[in-house]
Each structure stands twice: as structure tokens, then as C-alpha cells.
């Protein structure tokens, strides 16, 4: 074996490395969007794409147009700082056409537990329950009124 000849296993490793690096360079060139990097690590075209999305949330002001009585009740209780759409879902279509129902018109237990199921990651001031131990009926709304949680139905 001469000193100028490379062992076959080293030659294979060099070829494999060149193949991997070459594939990466080609893939990066082909897959990187043309506007990437114009604003740091962001795509410049993403701003226009996001601005073109039609809003799906309507906001509490549009809920207040038809449901002001409900908002007045909610304002007296713990959920006064919670947006209507946090529980009832994005309601832009319902606000535009009141005949359409909100995505989550009637609340299910999962809607309450999304915020109130006990979890060490949640702040201690937020009322938390263990659903297995807490349930006395088949639903949260069996014992609580969603808009007035301290009131009983």
C-alpha cells in the first residue's frame, strides 16, 4: 500500500460527506424563500400573507351589539376579563350573520376545563379543579352557570 493512496473506507466517508454537504447546499438553495432574510430571520413576504388573512375574531364590541344583557351579567363576575370568543370560539361569521351559530354555541365541559383543569403550570389565583374528584353531576353546567360561576342553576 503506497502512502499516496487513500484507504477505501476513508474515500467512502469523504464521498458520503461531500454528498451530504452537497445535498444540503442544493436543498437550501431550492427551498429557501427568496424574501428570507430581508428583515432579519423573517420572510418579508410573510407580512403581506398575514395581512391578507381575513380576520376570524369579532371582538367583544360586536358581541355587545346583540348580547349586551349577557355582557352586563358577566361584568359582575370572575369572567369579566375573559373575551366571549375564548369560550364560544371565533365569531366573525356569527357577527356578520346572526343566523349562523358560533362555533361553540353551547359550552361543553372541555371548554371550562381548558382553563380550570388543575395543572401546576397555571397560576395559583386561577380556580382549578380535578374533574374526577370535583364533578357531582355529568357536566360543569350541572352545578355552575358559565357566565356567573358562583351562581347555581
N, C-alpha and C positions, 0 to 999 in steps of 0.2 A: 504494500500500500504506500503510495507516494504522499508526500506532505502537502502537495497542491490539490489533491483530490479530497472532496468533501464526503464524509460518510453519508450513505443513503438516507439514514433516519434524520440527519440534520438537514439535508436537502429537502426532504418531505416537510419538515417543520417550517423551513423558510418559505417554501411554496404555499403551505397552508396559511401562514401568517400573511404573506402577500395577498392571497386570495381573500382572506377575511378583511384586511385593511382596504383592499380594492373594492370589495362589495360594499363596505361602509361608506366609502367616498362616493361611489356611484349612487347608492340609495339616498345619501344625504343630499346630493345634488338634485336628484329627481323628486324627492319627497318634501323638501323644504319649500314652503310657500314663498313666492317672490317678494312679498312685502314683509317677511320676517326680519326683525332687527331694525326696522326704521325707527321704532320707538323703544329702544332697549330690547328686552326679551319678549316683546309682544309683536303680533302681526298687525300692521297698520290697517289692513282690510277688515280685521275683526271689529273695529269700531263701527264701520259702516254696516256690517252684517248685524251687529247687535242693535243698532239704531233702527234697522229695518223691521225688526220683530214687532209684531202687533202686541200691545200690552194685554195681559190677561187679568190683571187685578184692577178693580174699580175704585177701591178706597172707601173709607167709612162715610165720606160725604155723600157718595151716591147711595149708600145703604140708608142714610138718614132721610133721603127724599121720600121713601115709602115706609120705612120701618122706624120712624122717629120714636114711637111709643116703646119699642123694644130697646132702643139705644138709651132712652131715659131710664128704663129699669136697670139696664146693665150698668149705667153710670153710678149707681148706688152701691155696687158690689165689687168683689175682688177682680172680676174680669173686665173692669172698666178700661184697663190699658191694653187689652188684647183686641186685635183687629178682628172684625167679623169673619174675614177670609182666612184667618188662622184656623178656624174650626169648620167653616162652611165651604172652604175651597175658593179658588179664583172665580170671581163673579162678574167679570166684564160683560160676558154674553147675557147674563141674567139682568144686569143693569140696563143694557141696551134693549132687551126684550123681556119684560117681566113675566111673560107666559112661560118662558124657559125656567126650569128649576136650577138651583145652584148645584154644583157637582156633589156636594154632601149636604143635601137639604135637611134631612133628619140626622141627628147625631147618633153615632154608634159608640159602643164602649171604647173602641180603638181611638176615637177622636179625643176622648177625655184622657185616656192613658198615654197618649202621645206626649203629654206634658206632665201628667200626675203619677205615672207608674214609678215606684221607688227605684232610685238609681243613685249611687254615691257620686256620680258626676254632676248631679243637679244641685242648685243652691239649697241650703237648709231652710230658707224662708219660704220656698215653694212647697205647698201642701203635696205630700207624696203618700201613695197608698200601695200596699201589696195586694193586688187584685184577688189573689186566692184567699187571703185572710179577711179582706175588707168587705167583699160582696155579701150582702144579705138577701139580695134579690138577683134576678138574672141580668140586670143592667144597671149602669150608673144612674140612669134617669128613673129607676125604680125608687130611689131614695133622695135624689137631688134634682133640682131644676137647673138646667145648664146655664141659664143666664143669671140665676140667683142661687149659687151653690149652697148657701146656708139655709135656704128655704126648703121645705118638704112639699112634694106634690099633693 
